[in-house]
Amino acid sequence: MFDVIIAGCGPTGAMLAAELRLHDVRVLVLEKDIEPASFVRIVGLHIRSLELMAMRGLLDRVLPHGRRRPAGGFFAAIPKPAPEGLDSEYAYLLGIPQPVIVRLLEEHAIERGAQVRRGRTVTGLEQDDEGVTVELSDGQRLRSRYLVGCDGARSTVRKLLGVGFPGEPSRNDTLMGELKADMPGEEIAARVAEIGQIHRPFWLRPFGEGVYSVVVPAAEGGDRAEPPTLEDFRQRLRAVAGTDFGVHSPRWLSRFGDATRLAERYRVGRVLLAGDAAHIHPPLGGQGLNLGVQDAFNLGWKLAAQIRGRAPETLLDTYHAERHPVAEDVLDNTRAQMELTSAGPGPQALRRLLTELMDFDEVNRHLIEKITAIGVRYDLGEGPDLLGRRLRDIQVGQGRLYGLLHRGRGLLLDRTGRLTAGGWSDRVDHLADPTAELDVPCVLLRPDGHVAWIGDDQQDLDDHLSRWFGRPAG
Ligand SMILES: Cc1cc2nc3c(=O)[nH]c(=O)nc-3n(C[C@H](O)[C@H](O)[C@H](O)COP(=O)(O)OP(=O)(O)OC[C@H]3O[C@@H](n4cnc5c(N)ncnc54)[C@H](O)[C@@H]3O)c2cc1C
């Protein structure tokens, strides 16, 4: 009997496994693929995901594998630099191949004690009052107290639960691949700059040694079930750019759509959904992986508390209550970006207008905080603006705040020196630091770094400790 079985070892499943292991939860990850995907999709880790990595001491491990890029220019690919003074110590984007981030997160989960079994496909589930029976394609049946479907866009777990996945089907497909190109680099750059004004998404980005990342709109009515061929790429490049750039020797070729869908419920009894299993949207702004990893960060400590019997009754349901609206907002911003990258005169006029508006610092800042997820504020009730937001990595004592969150515990950051975590000190650390860079007397941080309480009254604090961390010990 495991505490939690996770279906799928993509970025979401691996992150969740590691988070659960911080609290000694017995975790088994079942992954259908024997090898991690070789398909090299370069994704961008946005500011909030970099912060999560820093909060768990993972950032130094991830940084050497990626390339830092400026944080701006992601909303609908409108090339505006980020405004000065973004509210983070990690105000950049890290471009990193998805297989690398998956490998690093999987290694991290295993080091923390998670079991990962590859070549195992989840095909069935049944739940009862005590747990979930998970059936695999080879007929094996496993038992756990909870199951989390992190099994991607076509999630078997979501389908088995019968959870609705309303939204819009894919309207436009895009071809994406890595190929060599014979045309001289300057000619390619000039042609791409010209065509990229008219057709989006469209690019050939050099990777060195004559290899390019190629993205071009697919032909209408193409067969989605069939993987694209080199000839498909050549035809589409000729149709869109008037030349096929002499592309040849593909490393890999793929196709993706722009379907936009959101699961109606993130929890059905003892089964939960996270990552692409719960939401899909076009890759504009590079948000999908980030959103999934952030789901895992929100869910991990809550599910662990539930398993250890310490969770307040409604804690696990706050996962849906907090993360569903965040995904709704991401879906909406990708819908808007799709319109803004369409070729028609109306969308192009809107794009020009938004480009002008982004010269206003507040507009630009708002869009960047949205895309990078540092603007997320959970609705935790009435209170100051900081309530429900994440706290940046401020200076505390001799070190940094995020260094104090590596163990995934709560933190009482107390400038008054009068308060105490009392009967919750087995799960909440207390740091009395009158010099902390805070303009409020005291904050209670959840293990995911979001502010759960602000104030200076011990009784009020105790009520909030109960609300988030359950009954006091003893
Ligand atoms: C072209 C493109 C570019 C993108 N760029 C970005 C970007 O820049 N930034 C960003 O944040 N996101 C980006 N994304 C989105 C990102 O790739 C996904 O959101 C991310 O992979 C979701 O992670 P996940 O772990 O939820 O799901 P997945 O990565 O799909 O992982 C699911 C895992 O579950 C396994 N699985 C499936 N079914 C079963 C089963 N029945 N039993 C066991 N295992 C199963 C799968 O094999 C897989 O390993 C991009 C997507 C595309 C298509």
PDBQT file of the ligand as one rigid body, heavy atoms in Angstrom, charges set to zero:
ROOT
HETATM    1  C1  LIG A 501       5.649  23.336 -28.888  1.00  0.00    +0.000 C 
HETATM    2  C2  LIG A 501       5.447  23.454 -27.428  1.00  0.00    +0.000 A 
HETATM    3  C3  LIG A 501       6.196  24.376 -26.720  1.00  0.00    +0.000 A 
HETATM    4  C4  LIG A 501       6.010  24.511 -25.349  1.00  0.00    +0.000 A 
HETATM    5  N1  LIG A 501       6.746  25.436 -24.686  1.00  0.00    +0.000 NA
HETATM    6  C5  LIG A 501       6.539  25.608 -23.375  1.00  0.00    +0.000 A 
HETATM    7  C6  LIG A 501       7.289  26.595 -22.645  1.00  0.00    +0.000 A 
HETATM    8  O1  LIG A 501       8.124  27.314 -23.161  1.00  0.00    +0.000 OA
HETATM    9  N2  LIG A 501       7.038  26.718 -21.322  1.00  0.00    +0.000 N 
HETATM   10  C7  LIG A 501       6.106  25.953 -20.690  1.00  0.00    +0.000 A 
HETATM   11  O2  LIG A 501       5.895  26.140 -19.486  1.00  0.00    +0.000 OA
HETATM   12  N3  LIG A 501       5.407  25.002 -21.342  1.00  0.00    +0.000 NA
HETATM   13  C8  LIG A 501       5.594  24.804 -22.660  1.00  0.00    +0.000 A 
HETATM   14  N4  LIG A 501       4.888  23.850 -23.321  1.00  0.00    +0.000 N 
HETATM   15  C9  LIG A 501       3.915  23.021 -22.578  1.00  0.00    +0.000 C 
HETATM   16  C10 LIG A 501       4.595  21.884 -21.799  1.00  0.00    +0.000 C 
HETATM   17  O3  LIG A 501       5.371  21.099 -22.659  1.00  0.00    +0.000 OA
HETATM   18  C11 LIG A 501       3.527  21.039 -21.097  1.00  0.00    +0.000 C 
HETATM   19  O4  LIG A 501       2.616  21.888 -20.466  1.00  0.00    +0.000 OA
HETATM   20  C12 LIG A 501       4.150  20.090 -20.058  1.00  0.00    +0.000 C 
HETATM   21  O5  LIG A 501       4.825  19.029 -20.693  1.00  0.00    +0.000 OA
HETATM   22  C13 LIG A 501       3.079  19.507 -19.125  1.00  0.00    +0.000 C 
HETATM   23  O6  LIG A 501       3.697  18.681 -18.178  1.00  0.00    +0.000 OA
HETATM   24  P1  LIG A 501       2.891  17.474 -17.492  1.00  0.00    +0.000 P 
HETATM   25  O7  LIG A 501       3.863  16.789 -16.609  1.00  0.00    +0.000 OA
HETATM   26  O8  LIG A 501       1.645  18.004 -16.903  1.00  0.00    +0.000 OA
HETATM   27  O9  LIG A 501       2.444  16.540 -18.697  1.00  0.00    +0.000 OA
HETATM   28  P2  LIG A 501       3.378  15.737 -19.719  1.00  0.00    +0.000 P 
HETATM   29  O10 LIG A 501       4.667  16.444 -19.951  1.00  0.00    +0.000 OA
HETATM   30  O11 LIG A 501       2.523  15.430 -20.895  1.00  0.00    +0.000 OA
HETATM   31  O12 LIG A 501       3.714  14.399 -18.937  1.00  0.00    +0.000 OA
HETATM   32  C14 LIG A 501       2.740  13.398 -18.761  1.00  0.00    +0.000 C 
HETATM   33  C15 LIG A 501       3.461  12.075 -18.558  1.00  0.00    +0.000 C 
HETATM   34  O13 LIG A 501       2.477  11.070 -18.289  1.00  0.00    +0.000 OA
HETATM   35  C16 LIG A 501       2.803   9.892 -19.008  1.00  0.00    +0.000 C 
HETATM   36  N5  LIG A 501       1.555   9.141 -19.179  1.00  0.00    +0.000 N 
HETATM   37  C17 LIG A 501       0.536   9.425 -20.013  1.00  0.00    +0.000 A 
HETATM   38  N6  LIG A 501      -0.468   8.532 -19.853  1.00  0.00    +0.000 NA
HETATM   39  C18 LIG A 501      -0.055   7.667 -18.897  1.00  0.00    +0.000 A 
HETATM   40  C19 LIG A 501      -0.653   6.530 -18.284  1.00  0.00    +0.000 A 
HETATM   41  N7  LIG A 501      -1.879   6.113 -18.628  1.00  0.00    +0.000 N 
HETATM   42  N8  LIG A 501       0.054   5.849 -17.342  1.00  0.00    +0.000 NA
HETATM   43  C20 LIG A 501       1.293   6.270 -16.969  1.00  0.00    +0.000 A 
HETATM   44  N9  LIG A 501       1.908   7.338 -17.522  1.00  0.00    +0.000 NA
HETATM   45  C21 LIG A 501       1.236   8.041 -18.465  1.00  0.00    +0.000 A 
HETATM   46  C22 LIG A 501       3.406  10.422 -20.297  1.00  0.00    +0.000 C 
HETATM   47  O14 LIG A 501       4.220   9.442 -20.923  1.00  0.00    +0.000 OA
HETATM   48  C23 LIG A 501       4.210  11.621 -19.796  1.00  0.00    +0.000 C 
HETATM   49  O15 LIG A 501       5.522  11.274 -19.443  1.00  0.00    +0.000 OA
HETATM   50  C24 LIG A 501       5.057  23.690 -24.685  1.00  0.00    +0.000 A 
HETATM   51  C25 LIG A 501       4.314  22.761 -25.403  1.00  0.00    +0.000 A 
HETATM   52  C26 LIG A 501       4.489  22.655 -26.755  1.00  0.00    +0.000 A 
HETATM   53  C27 LIG A 501       3.666  21.658 -27.517  1.00  0.00    +0.000 C 
ENDROOT
TORSDOF 0
